[in-house]
């Protein structure tokens, strides 16, 4: 069975625990439920199947029944807390609590690094900028950012990027990227915080409207689409982004860091069949 920090879904952890015990003994859902204090012999089975929810009030008892203690016990309860969180801010806070617990015990948590990386626009910008400013002090990098940030923010960001293994510092104090790109894990909390970064980048795009036309390229069009054509355009966008990334990596030299936003979003509600039929006449 995997380490508990490799799980983000408490139901999956319970199921894997049960399966492992079952392989080694005559373990049953009835025995498991009794150890956790449930009168229903199949309650935990229903939890794993998504038919019941595990409340925070009994999460500790289930953790104890699985022999979890100390850090692992607390981590399991936090997984349950994350599942119960309503809204992005509450889920973000719950996941950050899991990350903080993992860091405090010096263990690597699934999705934790990506979560930290996608929290701020400064992380991808300085990951691109720092390797191309050898010998630069944090204040110089701070002034090179658009918008400008503080030297303290640069130092904090660079330390995080080195810690996450996304930048490496050589003996001369210069930085280089360890990988050409950063991929996003499938952990729900990472997708959520990545969406927040999209919002940050959108706000920066609005401010960039004040730049001269020679320094920015912004355009858009309003389209009437079917679901099929929408999916086709999504595929074209993915292909386009890949071609852009290939162009960017053709030359190791960087003169300026740019952000490319490609957005396709609805500006009306879905039309019902009556209106769609009328529109084709």
VOGU-3710 file (C-alpha; in Angstrom, 3 decimals, decimal comma):
1> xxxxxxxxxx> 0,000/0,000/0,000  1,246/3,494/-0,848  2,262/6,062/1,762  -0,662/8,169/2,972  0,813/11,389/1,510  0,417/9,851/-1,952  -3,352/10,027/-1,488  -5,700/12,985/-1,840  -8,967/10,999/-1,647  -9,761/9,535/1,768
11> xxxxxxxxxx> -12,199/7,039/0,207  -9,418/5,606/-1,946  -7,161/5,299/1,087  -9,815/3,423/3,076  -10,489/1,084/0,149  -6,791/0,342/-0,344  -6,384/-0,306/3,379  -9,305/-2,741/3,334  -8,002/-4,527/0,216  -4,560/-4,954/1,752
21> xxxxxxxxxx> -5,963/-6,342/5,003  -8,250/-8,658/3,060  -5,308/-10,098/1,127  -3,483/-10,940/4,338  -6,341/-12,225/6,514  -10,068/-12,935/6,811  -10,668/-9,206/7,337  -14,252/-8,062/6,711  -16,183/-4,828/6,397  -18,081/-5,850/9,552
31> xxxxxxxxxx> -14,847/-6,189/11,513  -13,549/-2,901/10,111  -16,780/-1,043/10,956  -16,839/-2,458/14,483  -13,254/-1,318/15,113  -14,177/2,188/13,933  -17,280/2,323/16,139  -20,032/1,925/13,529  -23,111/-0,190/14,159  -23,697/-0,734/10,434
41> xxxxxxxxxx> -21,481/-3,497/9,093  -21,388/-1,979/5,606  -21,105/1,721/6,432  -17,428/2,026/5,476  -18,065/-0,024/2,342  -20,731/2,502/1,358  -18,291/5,339/2,116  -15,765/3,872/-0,314  -18,476/3,503/-2,952  -19,491/7,140/-2,521
51> xxxxxxxxxx> -22,916/6,251/-1,146  -22,119/7,702/2,300  -19,853/10,463/3,546  -17,417/10,228/6,409  -18,024/13,071/8,848  -15,182/14,952/10,496  -16,511/13,816/13,862  -15,728/10,156/13,153  -12,673/10,613/10,880  -10,328/10,205/13,843
61> xxxxxxxxxx> -11,988/6,958/14,877  -11,611/5,514/11,388  -7,964/6,604/11,333  -7,420/4,845/14,667  -9,098/1,689/13,334  -6,572/1,691/10,483  -3,712/1,986/12,954  -2,815/5,546/11,949  -1,079/7,595/14,602  0,557/10,980/14,928
71> xxxxxxxxxx> 1,227/12,696/11,607  -0,608/10,071/9,522  -3,708/10,270/11,708  -3,831/14,056/11,372  -3,208/13,853/7,622  -6,140/11,463/7,161  -8,454/13,810/9,079  -7,280/16,691/6,885  -8,123/14,645/3,772  -11,664/14,295/5,107
81> xxxxxxxxxx> -11,723/18,018/5,908  -10,715/18,808/2,319  -13,525/16,617/0,970  -16,057/18,499/3,128  -14,782/21,983/2,223  -17,263/24,110/0,288  -16,000/26,600/-2,259  -12,535/27,206/-3,694  -11,225/29,291/-0,784  -12,195/26,660/1,792
91> xxxxxxxxxx> -10,722/23,847/-0,303  -7,535/25,837/-0,840  -7,201/26,410/2,906  -7,771/22,712/3,644  -5,200/21,608/1,072  -2,690/24,183/2,337  -3,125/22,703/5,814  -2,191/19,291/4,380  0,843/20,803/2,635  1,963/22,554/5,820
101> xxxxxxxxxx> 1,661/19,317/7,798  3,677/17,408/5,182  6,396/20,082/5,130  6,592/20,117/8,926  7,302/16,377/8,859  9,646/16,654/5,866  7,616/14,379/3,617  6,723/14,923/-0,042  2,994/15,193/-0,595  1,280/14,337/-3,884
111> xxxxxxxxxx> 0,465/17,591/-5,681  2,049/19,738/-2,975  4,865/21,104/-5,152  2,560/21,928/-8,052  0,122/23,583/-5,649  2,879/25,878/-4,347  4,096/26,655/-7,862  0,732/27,648/-9,337  -0,229/29,917/-6,432  1,494/33,006/-7,870
121> xxxxxxxxxx> 2,283/34,479/-11,280  5,737/35,406/-9,935  6,814/31,738/-9,963  6,610/31,077/-13,731  7,899/34,585/-14,557  11,032/34,282/-12,422  11,542/30,690/-13,546  11,931/32,110/-17,065  13,698/35,342/-16,113  16,354/34,284/-13,593
131> xxxxxxxxxx> 18,366/31,950/-15,880  18,801/34,785/-18,372  20,072/37,324/-15,835  23,360/35,771/-14,655  24,970/37,713/-11,843  21,843/39,800/-11,247  20,848/40,704/-7,696  17,263/40,194/-6,488  16,597/43,939/-6,770  17,640/43,921/-10,442
141> xxxxxxxxxx> 15,329/41,001/-11,160  12,530/42,702/-9,227  12,834/45,822/-11,399  12,899/43,672/-14,549  9,497/42,147/-13,718  6,365/43,677/-15,221  4,769/44,786/-12,973  7,728/45,431/-10,697  7,900/43,476/-7,443  10,151/43,721/-4,391
151> xxxxxxxxxx> 13,600/42,210/-3,947  12,236/40,250/-0,983  9,547/38,703/-3,219  12,216/37,727/-5,750  14,366/36,051/-3,075  11,370/34,198/-1,652  10,293/33,034/-5,113  13,773/31,905/-6,158  14,165/29,941/-2,931  10,838/28,222/-3,598
161> xxxxxxxxxx> 11,777/27,378/-7,190  15,077/25,879/-6,049  13,301/23,945/-3,296  10,779/22,590/-5,800  13,605/21,533/-8,110  12,459/23,830/-10,924  15,612/25,947/-10,799  19,147/24,942/-9,908  21,769/27,365/-8,604  25,393/26,832/-9,644
171> xxxxxxxxxx> 28,561/27,612/-7,694  28,586/31,150/-9,111  25,078/31,840/-7,857  23,486/31,743/-11,303  20,276/29,866/-12,049  19,301/27,386/-14,734  16,081/25,539/-15,431  16,005/21,835/-14,637  13,194/21,194/-17,141  11,898/23,025/-20,207
181> xxxxxxxxxx> 8,292/22,995/-19,020  6,203/22,449/-15,892  3,322/19,977/-16,026  0,254/20,110/-13,810  -0,767/17,077/-11,776  -4,333/15,803/-11,766  -4,863/16,628/-8,103  -8,079/18,665/-7,847  -6,534/21,303/-5,576  -3,752/21,937/-8,108
191> xxxxxxxxxx> -6,297/22,541/-10,887  -8,147/24,897/-8,567  -5,106/27,001/-7,707  -4,006/26,959/-11,360  -7,361/28,543/-12,192  -6,531/31,263/-9,682  -3,251/31,875/-11,518  -5,263/32,255/-14,726  -7,224/34,974/-12,972  -3,993/36,698/-11,907
201> xxxxxxxxxx> -2,681/36,553/-15,459  -5,989/37,914/-16,765  -5,692/40,900/-14,443  -2,142/41,517/-15,672  -3,408/41,327/-19,260  -5,857/44,155/-18,527  -3,003/46,311/-17,211  -0,957/45,449/-20,318  -3,536/47,289/-22,441  -1,653/50,447/-21,431
211> xxxxxxxxxx> 1,484/49,245/-23,251  2,257/50,541/-26,748  0,808/48,451/-29,581  4,348/47,584/-30,658  4,875/45,738/-27,367  1,657/43,738/-27,151  -0,642/41,725/-29,369  -4,252/41,377/-28,268  -7,195/40,422/-30,404  -10,403/38,466/-30,153
221> xxxxxxxxxx> -13,592/37,461/-31,918  -17,105/36,461/-30,890  -18,268/33,170/-32,414  -21,483/31,230/-32,681  -20,572/27,562/-32,159  -22,021/24,095/-31,845  -20,643/21,756/-29,218  -18,813/19,861/-31,944  -17,116/22,970/-33,344  -16,248/24,077/-29,797
231> xxxxxxxxxx> -14,413/20,790/-29,201  -12,631/21,141/-32,559  -11,432/24,638/-31,676  -10,196/23,405/-28,298  -8,031/20,860/-30,108  -6,716/23,585/-32,418  -5,784/25,699/-29,402  -3,836/22,806/-27,868  -2,010/22,289/-31,167  -1,311/26,018/-31,468
241> xxxxxxxxxx> 0,120/26,181/-27,956  2,446/23,283/-28,743  3,717/25,055/-31,859  4,274/28,255/-29,885  6,208/26,334/-27,208  8,351/24,748/-29,914  9,176/28,175/-31,357  10,107/29,477/-27,909  12,543/26,615/-27,298  14,346/26,951/-30,645
251> xxxxxxxxxx> 16,680/29,546/-29,153  18,293/29,339/-25,727  18,549/33,119/-25,593  15,753/35,192/-24,007  15,372/38,931/-24,469  12,066/39,353/-22,638  9,540/37,185/-20,773  6,022/37,126/-22,239  2,696/35,649/-21,188  0,370/34,212/-23,835
261> xxxxxxxxxx> -3,289/33,947/-22,818  -5,514/31,836/-25,076  -9,117/31,957/-23,919  -12,344/30,487/-25,248  -15,346/30,973/-22,995  -19,153/31,261/-23,324  -20,827/34,658/-23,578  -24,382/33,316/-23,680  -26,383/30,523/-22,160  -26,903/27,336/-24,188
271> xxxxxxxxxx> -29,797/27,771/-26,609  -32,576/25,197/-26,490  -33,593/23,154/-29,527  -36,385/25,559/-30,519  -34,058/28,530/-30,959  -31,341/26,430/-32,621  -33,875/25,184/-35,172  -35,120/28,730/-35,845  -31,560/29,909/-36,438  -31,042/27,429/-39,283
281> x> -34,119/28,541/-41,273
//
